[in-house]
């Protein structure tokens, strides 16, 4: 065996290691992405079931679905403008949309477009908005939360 053949064989073995390693990484990323999308969809299902089974206004479901769709589109536009080097959507706008109920759409968009998934400061604030919004939703399931929501909706409708 000559040195060229041995070197070629070593290169092929190294390529197999890299391909195998990359497949494992891709598999882990895919699994994480699917899991996060699953969380977002499950939350929307929980909201739907809560609206059906409790006295929570259906406007809450409309709010979550509408803001999730708007947020999803905003992420898509931001990803597109990022690629083009054009003016970007402010991170505070994306966080505000997530906070008011668009976080399921944001989570799905982040995984779909692989956008805003690396910057740790953004991720930290994003998860804080998810926790705050989810906490507010759980509060709406309590007696005080449902009374407050009914009062706010009635006050807006009556004026």
TORLO-748182 format. One record per residue (C-alpha): chain; x, y, z; residue number from 1; residue in one letter. Coordinates in steps of 0.25 Angstrom, whole numbers, plus 5000, padded with zeros to 4 digits. Example, Ala and Ser with C-alpha at 12.3 -4.5 7.8 and 13.67 -1.06 7.14 Angstrom:
<node><koltor>A</koltor><u>5049</u><v>4982</v><w>5031</w><fimar>1</fimar><loba>a</loba></node>
<node><koltor>A</koltor><u>5055</u><v>4996</v><w>5029</w><fimar>2</fimar><loba>s</loba></node>
END
This chain:
<node><koltor>A</koltor><u>5000</u><v>5000</v><w>5000</w><fimar>1</fimar><loba>x</loba></node>
<node><koltor>A</koltor><u>5005</u><v>5014</v><w>4996</w><fimar>2</fimar><loba>x</loba></node>
<node><koltor>A</koltor><u>5004</u><v>5026</v><w>5005</w><fimar>3</fimar><loba>x</loba></node>
<node><koltor>A</koltor><u>4994</u><v>5032</v><w>4996</w><fimar>4</fimar><loba>x</loba></node>
<node><koltor>A</koltor><u>4984</u><v>5021</v><w>4997</w><fimar>5</fimar><loba>x</loba></node>
<node><koltor>A</koltor><u>4986</u><v>5021</v><w>5012</w><fimar>6</fimar><loba>x</loba></node>
<node><koltor>A</koltor><u>4983</u><v>5036</v><w>5013</w><fimar>7</fimar><loba>x</loba></node>
<node><koltor>A</koltor><u>4971</u><v>5034</v><w>5004</w><fimar>8</fimar><loba>x</loba></node>
<node><koltor>A</koltor><u>4966</u><v>5023</v><w>5013</w><fimar>9</fimar><loba>x</loba></node>
<node><koltor>A</koltor><u>4968</u><v>5032</v><w>5026</w><fimar>10</fimar><loba>x</loba></node>
<node><koltor>A</koltor><u>4961</u><v>5044</v><w>5019</w><fimar>11</fimar><loba>x</loba></node>
<node><koltor>A</koltor><u>4949</u><v>5035</v><w>5015</w><fimar>12</fimar><loba>x</loba></node>
<node><koltor>A</koltor><u>4948</u><v>5030</v><w>5030</w><fimar>13</fimar><loba>x</loba></node>
<node><koltor>A</koltor><u>4949</u><v>5045</v><w>5035</w><fimar>14</fimar><loba>x</loba></node>
<node><koltor>A</koltor><u>4938</u><v>5049</v><w>5025</w><fimar>15</fimar><loba>x</loba></node>
<node><koltor>A</koltor><u>4929</u><v>5037</v><w>5031</w><fimar>16</fimar><loba>x</loba></node>
<node><koltor>A</koltor><u>4932</u><v>5042</v><w>5045</w><fimar>17</fimar><loba>x</loba></node>
<node><koltor>A</koltor><u>4928</u><v>5057</v><w>5041</w><fimar>18</fimar><loba>x</loba></node>
<node><koltor>A</koltor><u>4915</u><v>5052</v><w>5033</w><fimar>19</fimar><loba>x</loba></node>
<node><koltor>A</koltor><u>4911</u><v>5043</v><w>5045</w><fimar>20</fimar><loba>x</loba></node>
<node><koltor>A</koltor><u>4914</u><v>5054</v><w>5055</w><fimar>21</fimar><loba>x</loba></node>
<node><koltor>A</koltor><u>4906</u><v>5064</v><w>5046</w><fimar>22</fimar><loba>x</loba></node>
<node><koltor>A</koltor><u>4894</u><v>5055</v><w>5045</w><fimar>23</fimar><loba>x</loba></node>
<node><koltor>A</koltor><u>4894</u><v>5053</v><w>5060</w><fimar>24</fimar><loba>x</loba></node>
<node><koltor>A</koltor><u>4894</u><v>5069</v><w>5062</w><fimar>25</fimar><loba>x</loba></node>
<node><koltor>A</koltor><u>4884</u><v>5070</v><w>5051</w><fimar>26</fimar><loba>x</loba></node>
<node><koltor>A</koltor><u>4875</u><v>5060</v><w>5058</w><fimar>27</fimar><loba>x</loba></node>
<node><koltor>A</koltor><u>4876</u><v>5067</v><w>5071</w><fimar>28</fimar><loba>x</loba></node>
<node><koltor>A</koltor><u>4873</u><v>5080</v><w>5065</w><fimar>29</fimar><loba>x</loba></node>
<node><koltor>A</koltor><u>4861</u><v>5074</v><w>5058</w><fimar>30</fimar><loba>x</loba></node>
<node><koltor>A</koltor><u>4856</u><v>5068</v><w>5071</w><fimar>31</fimar><loba>x</loba></node>
<node><koltor>A</koltor><u>4857</u><v>5081</v><w>5078</w><fimar>32</fimar><loba>x</loba></node>
<node><koltor>A</koltor><u>4850</u><v>5088</v><w>5067</w><fimar>33</fimar><loba>x</loba></node>
<node><koltor>A</koltor><u>4839</u><v>5078</v><w>5067</w><fimar>34</fimar><loba>x</loba></node>
<node><koltor>A</koltor><u>4838</u><v>5079</v><w>5082</w><fimar>35</fimar><loba>x</loba></node>
<node><koltor>A</koltor><u>4837</u><v>5094</v><w>5082</w><fimar>36</fimar><loba>x</loba></node>
<node><koltor>A</koltor><u>4826</u><v>5094</v><w>5071</w><fimar>37</fimar><loba>x</loba></node>
<node><koltor>A</koltor><u>4819</u><v>5083</v><w>5079</w><fimar>38</fimar><loba>x</loba></node>
<node><koltor>A</koltor><u>4819</u><v>5092</v><w>5092</w><fimar>39</fimar><loba>x</loba></node>
<node><koltor>A</koltor><u>4813</u><v>5104</v><w>5084</w><fimar>40</fimar><loba>x</loba></node>
<node><koltor>A</koltor><u>4802</u><v>5096</v><w>5078</w><fimar>41</fimar><loba>x</loba></node>
<node><koltor>A</koltor><u>4799</u><v>5089</v><w>5091</w><fimar>42</fimar><loba>x</loba></node>
<node><koltor>A</koltor><u>4797</u><v>5103</v><w>5098</w><fimar>43</fimar><loba>x</loba></node>
<node><koltor>A</koltor><u>4788</u><v>5107</v><w>5087</w><fimar>44</fimar><loba>x</loba></node>
<node><koltor>A</koltor><u>4780</u><v>5094</v><w>5089</w><fimar>45</fimar><loba>x</loba></node>
<node><koltor>A</koltor><u>4780</u><v>5097</v><w>5104</w><fimar>46</fimar><loba>x</loba></node>
<node><koltor>A</koltor><u>4774</u><v>5111</v><w>5101</w><fimar>47</fimar><loba>x</loba></node>
<node><koltor>A</koltor><u>4764</u><v>5105</v><w>5092</w><fimar>48</fimar><loba>x</loba></node>
<node><koltor>A</koltor><u>4759</u><v>5095</v><w>5102</w><fimar>49</fimar><loba>x</loba></node>
<node><koltor>A</koltor><u>4759</u><v>5105</v><w>5113</w><fimar>50</fimar><loba>x</loba></node>
<node><koltor>A</koltor><u>4750</u><v>5114</v><w>5105</w><fimar>51</fimar><loba>x</loba></node>
<node><koltor>A</koltor><u>4741</u><v>5102</v><w>5102</w><fimar>52</fimar><loba>x</loba></node>
<node><koltor>A</koltor><u>4740</u><v>5097</v><w>5117</w><fimar>53</fimar><loba>x</loba></node>
<node><koltor>A</koltor><u>4741</u><v>5109</v><w>5125</w><fimar>54</fimar><loba>x</loba></node>
<node><koltor>A</koltor><u>4735</u><v>5123</v><w>5124</w><fimar>55</fimar><loba>x</loba></node>
<node><koltor>A</koltor><u>4747</u><v>5130</v><w>5118</w><fimar>56</fimar><loba>x</loba></node>
<node><koltor>A</koltor><u>4743</u><v>5139</v><w>5107</w><fimar>57</fimar><loba>x</loba></node>
<node><koltor>A</koltor><u>4745</u><v>5133</v><w>5093</w><fimar>58</fimar><loba>x</loba></node>
<node><koltor>A</koltor><u>4752</u><v>5147</v><w>5090</w><fimar>59</fimar><loba>x</loba></node>
<node><koltor>A</koltor><u>4764</u><v>5141</v><w>5098</w><fimar>60</fimar><loba>x</loba></node>
<node><koltor>A</koltor><u>4765</u><v>5130</v><w>5087</w><fimar>61</fimar><loba>x</loba></node>
<node><koltor>A</koltor><u>4764</u><v>5140</v><w>5076</w><fimar>62</fimar><loba>x</loba></node>
<node><koltor>A</koltor><u>4775</u><v>5148</v><w>5082</w><fimar>63</fimar><loba>x</loba></node>
<node><koltor>A</koltor><u>4785</u><v>5137</v><w>5083</w><fimar>64</fimar><loba>x</loba></node>
<node><koltor>A</koltor><u>4782</u><v>5132</v><w>5069</w><fimar>65</fimar><loba>x</loba></node>
<node><koltor>A</koltor><u>4782</u><v>5146</v><w>5063</w><fimar>66</fimar><loba>x</loba></node>
<node><koltor>A</koltor><u>4795</u><v>5150</v><w>5070</w><fimar>67</fimar><loba>x</loba></node>
<node><koltor>A</koltor><u>4802</u><v>5137</v><w>5067</w><fimar>68</fimar><loba>x</loba></node>
<node><koltor>A</koltor><u>4799</u><v>5139</v><w>5052</w><fimar>69</fimar><loba>x</loba></node>
<node><koltor>A</koltor><u>4803</u><v>5153</v><w>5052</w><fimar>70</fimar><loba>x</loba></node>
<node><koltor>A</koltor><u>4816</u><v>5149</v><w>5060</w><fimar>71</fimar><loba>x</loba></node>
<node><koltor>A</koltor><u>4819</u><v>5138</v><w>5051</w><fimar>72</fimar><loba>x</loba></node>
<node><koltor>A</koltor><u>4818</u><v>5147</v><w>5039</w><fimar>73</fimar><loba>x</loba></node>
<node><koltor>A</koltor><u>4827</u><v>5158</v><w>5046</w><fimar>74</fimar><loba>x</loba></node>
<node><koltor>A</koltor><u>4837</u><v>5147</v><w>5048</w><fimar>75</fimar><loba>x</loba></node>
<node><koltor>A</koltor><u>4837</u><v>5143</v><w>5034</w><fimar>76</fimar><loba>x</loba></node>
<node><koltor>A</koltor><u>4838</u><v>5157</v><w>5029</w><fimar>77</fimar><loba>x</loba></node>
<node><koltor>A</koltor><u>4849</u><v>5160</v><w>5039</w><fimar>78</fimar><loba>x</loba></node>
<node><koltor>A</koltor><u>4857</u><v>5148</v><w>5034</w><fimar>79</fimar><loba>x</loba></node>
<node><koltor>A</koltor><u>4855</u><v>5152</v><w>5019</w><fimar>80</fimar><loba>x</loba></node>
<node><koltor>A</koltor><u>4860</u><v>5166</v><w>5022</w><fimar>81</fimar><loba>x</loba></node>
<node><koltor>A</koltor><u>4872</u><v>5160</v><w>5030</w><fimar>82</fimar><loba>x</loba></node>
<node><koltor>A</koltor><u>4876</u><v>5152</v><w>5018</w><fimar>83</fimar><loba>x</loba></node>
<node><koltor>A</koltor><u>4874</u><v>5165</v><w>5009</w><fimar>84</fimar><loba>x</loba></node>
<node><koltor>A</koltor><u>4882</u><v>5174</v><w>5018</w><fimar>85</fimar><loba>x</loba></node>
<node><koltor>A</koltor><u>4870</u><v>5183</v><w>5019</w><fimar>86</fimar><loba>x</loba></node>
<node><koltor>A</koltor><u>4863</u><v>5190</v><w>5031</w><fimar>87</fimar><loba>x</loba></node>
<node><koltor>A</koltor><u>4860</u><v>5180</v><w>5042</w><fimar>88</fimar><loba>x</loba></node>
<node><koltor>A</koltor><u>4848</u><v>5178</v><w>5051</w><fimar>89</fimar><loba>x</loba></node>
<node><koltor>A</koltor><u>4852</u><v>5183</v><w>5065</w><fimar>90</fimar><loba>x</loba></node>
<node><koltor>A</koltor><u>4854</u><v>5172</v><w>5075</w><fimar>91</fimar><loba>x</loba></node>
<node><koltor>A</koltor><u>4845</u><v>5180</v><w>5085</w><fimar>92</fimar><loba>x</loba></node>
<node><koltor>A</koltor><u>4834</u><v>5179</v><w>5075</w><fimar>93</fimar><loba>x</loba></node>
<node><koltor>A</koltor><u>4836</u><v>5164</v><w>5074</w><fimar>94</fimar><loba>x</loba></node>
<node><koltor>A</koltor><u>4836</u><v>5163</v><w>5089</w><fimar>95</fimar><loba>x</loba></node>
<node><koltor>A</koltor><u>4824</u><v>5171</v><w>5091</w><fimar>96</fimar><loba>x</loba></node>
<node><koltor>A</koltor><u>4816</u><v>5162</v><w>5081</w><fimar>97</fimar><loba>x</loba></node>
<node><koltor>A</koltor><u>4821</u><v>5150</v><w>5089</w><fimar>98</fimar><loba>x</loba></node>
<node><koltor>A</koltor><u>4816</u><v>5156</v><w>5102</w><fimar>99</fimar><loba>x</loba></node>
<node><koltor>A</koltor><u>4802</u><v>5160</v><w>5097</w><fimar>100</fimar><loba>x</loba></node>
<node><koltor>A</koltor><u>4800</u><v>5145</v><w>5093</w><fimar>101</fimar><loba>x</loba></node>
<node><koltor>A</koltor><u>4808</u><v>5143</v><w>5080</w><fimar>102</fimar><loba>x</loba></node>
<node><koltor>A</koltor><u>4818</u><v>5134</v><w>5086</w><fimar>103</fimar><loba>x</loba></node>
<node><koltor>A</koltor><u>4813</u><v>5121</v><w>5080</w><fimar>104</fimar><loba>x</loba></node>
<node><koltor>A</koltor><u>4814</u><v>5128</v><w>5066</w><fimar>105</fimar><loba>x</loba></node>
<node><koltor>A</koltor><u>4828</u><v>5133</v><w>5070</w><fimar>106</fimar><loba>x</loba></node>
<node><koltor>A</koltor><u>4832</u><v>5119</v><w>5075</w><fimar>107</fimar><loba>x</loba></node>
<node><koltor>A</koltor><u>4827</u><v>5113</v><w>5062</w><fimar>108</fimar><loba>x</loba></node>
<node><koltor>A</koltor><u>4834</u><v>5123</v><w>5053</w><fimar>109</fimar><loba>x</loba></node>
<node><koltor>A</koltor><u>4847</u><v>5122</v><w>5061</w><fimar>110</fimar><loba>x</loba></node>
<node><koltor>A</koltor><u>4848</u><v>5108</v><w>5058</w><fimar>111</fimar><loba>x</loba></node>
<node><koltor>A</koltor><u>4842</u><v>5109</v><w>5044</w><fimar>112</fimar><loba>x</loba></node>
<node><koltor>A</koltor><u>4851</u><v>5120</v><w>5039</w><fimar>113</fimar><loba>x</loba></node>
<node><koltor>A</koltor><u>4863</u><v>5117</v><w>5048</w><fimar>114</fimar><loba>x</loba></node>
<node><koltor>A</koltor><u>4862</u><v>5131</v><w>5052</w><fimar>115</fimar><loba>x</loba></node>
<node><koltor>A</koltor><u>4865</u><v>5138</v><w>5066</w><fimar>116</fimar><loba>x</loba></node>
<node><koltor>A</koltor><u>4870</u><v>5124</v><w>5071</w><fimar>117</fimar><loba>x</loba></node>
<node><koltor>A</koltor><u>4885</u><v>5128</v><w>5074</w><fimar>118</fimar><loba>x</loba></node>
<node><koltor>A</koltor><u>4885</u><v>5141</v><w>5081</w><fimar>119</fimar><loba>x</loba></node>
<node><koltor>A</koltor><u>4885</u><v>5138</v><w>5096</w><fimar>120</fimar><loba>x</loba></node>
<node><koltor>A</koltor><u>4880</u><v>5151</v><w>5101</w><fimar>121</fimar><loba>x</loba></node>
<node><koltor>A</koltor><u>4868</u><v>5151</v><w>5091</w><fimar>122</fimar><loba>x</loba></node>
<node><koltor>A</koltor><u>4865</u><v>5136</v><w>5095</w><fimar>123</fimar><loba>x</loba></node>
<node><koltor>A</koltor><u>4865</u><v>5140</v><w>5110</w><fimar>124</fimar><loba>x</loba></node>
<node><koltor>A</koltor><u>4855</u><v>5151</v><w>5108</w><fimar>125</fimar><loba>x</loba></node>
<node><koltor>A</koltor><u>4847</u><v>5143</v><w>5099</w><fimar>126</fimar><loba>x</loba></node>
<node><koltor>A</koltor><u>4845</u><v>5132</v><w>5110</w><fimar>127</fimar><loba>x</loba></node>
<node><koltor>A</koltor><u>4842</u><v>5142</v><w>5120</w><fimar>128</fimar><loba>x</loba></node>
<node><koltor>A</koltor><u>4831</u><v>5147</v><w>5111</w><fimar>129</fimar><loba>x</loba></node>
<node><koltor>A</koltor><u>4826</u><v>5133</v><w>5110</w><fimar>130</fimar><loba>x</loba></node>
<node><koltor>A</koltor><u>4826</u><v>5131</v><w>5125</w><fimar>131</fimar><loba>x</loba></node>
<node><koltor>A</koltor><u>4819</u><v>5144</v><w>5127</w><fimar>132</fimar><loba>x</loba></node>
<node><koltor>A</koltor><u>4808</u><v>5142</v><w>5117</w><fimar>133</fimar><loba>x</loba></node>
<node><koltor>A</koltor><u>4806</u><v>5127</v><w>5121</w><fimar>134</fimar><loba>x</loba></node>
<node><koltor>A</koltor><u>4805</u><v>5132</v><w>5136</w><fimar>135</fimar><loba>x</loba></node>
<node><koltor>A</koltor><u>4795</u><v>5143</v><w>5132</w><fimar>136</fimar><loba>x</loba></node>
<node><koltor>A</koltor><u>4787</u><v>5132</v><w>5124</w><fimar>137</fimar><loba>x</loba></node>
<node><koltor>A</koltor><u>4787</u><v>5123</v><w>5136</w><fimar>138</fimar><loba>x</loba></node>
<node><koltor>A</koltor><u>4782</u><v>5135</v><w>5145</w><fimar>139</fimar><loba>x</loba></node>
<node><koltor>A</koltor><u>4770</u><v>5136</v><w>5135</w><fimar>140</fimar><loba>x</loba></node>
<node><koltor>A</koltor><u>4766</u><v>5122</v><w>5139</w><fimar>141</fimar><loba>x</loba></node>
<node><koltor>A</koltor><u>4765</u><v>5127</v><w>5154</w><fimar>142</fimar><loba>x</loba></node>
<node><koltor>A</koltor><u>4752</u><v>5133</v><w>5159</w><fimar>143</fimar><loba>x</loba></node>
<node><koltor>A</koltor><u>4759</u><v>5147</v><w>5161</w><fimar>144</fimar><loba>x</loba></node>
<node><koltor>A</koltor><u>4765</u><v>5146</v><w>5147</w><fimar>145</fimar><loba>x</loba></node>
<node><koltor>A</koltor><u>4751</u><v>5142</v><w>5140</w><fimar>146</fimar><loba>x</loba></node>
<node><koltor>A</koltor><u>4744</u><v>5154</v><w>5148</w><fimar>147</fimar><loba>x</loba></node>
<node><koltor>A</koltor><u>4754</u><v>5164</v><w>5144</w><fimar>148</fimar><loba>x</loba></node>
<node><koltor>A</koltor><u>4754</u><v>5159</v><w>5129</w><fimar>149</fimar><loba>x</loba></node>
<node><koltor>A</koltor><u>4739</u><v>5160</v><w>5129</w><fimar>150</fimar><loba>x</loba></node>
<node><koltor>A</koltor><u>4739</u><v>5174</v><w>5135</w><fimar>151</fimar><loba>x</loba></node>
<node><koltor>A</koltor><u>4749</u><v>5179</v><w>5125</w><fimar>152</fimar><loba>x</loba></node>
<node><koltor>A</koltor><u>4742</u><v>5173</v><w>5113</w><fimar>153</fimar><loba>x</loba></node>
<node><koltor>A</koltor><u>4728</u><v>5178</v><w>5118</w><fimar>154</fimar><loba>x</loba></node>
<node><koltor>A</koltor><u>4734</u><v>5192</v><w>5121</w><fimar>155</fimar><loba>x</loba></node>
<node><koltor>A</koltor><u>4739</u><v>5192</v><w>5106</w><fimar>156</fimar><loba>x</loba></node>
<node><koltor>A</koltor><u>4726</u><v>5187</v><w>5100</w><fimar>157</fimar><loba>x</loba></node>
<node><koltor>A</koltor><u>4717</u><v>5196</v><w>5108</w><fimar>158</fimar><loba>x</loba></node>
<node><koltor>A</koltor><u>4725</u><v>5209</v><w>5105</w><fimar>159</fimar><loba>x</loba></node>
END
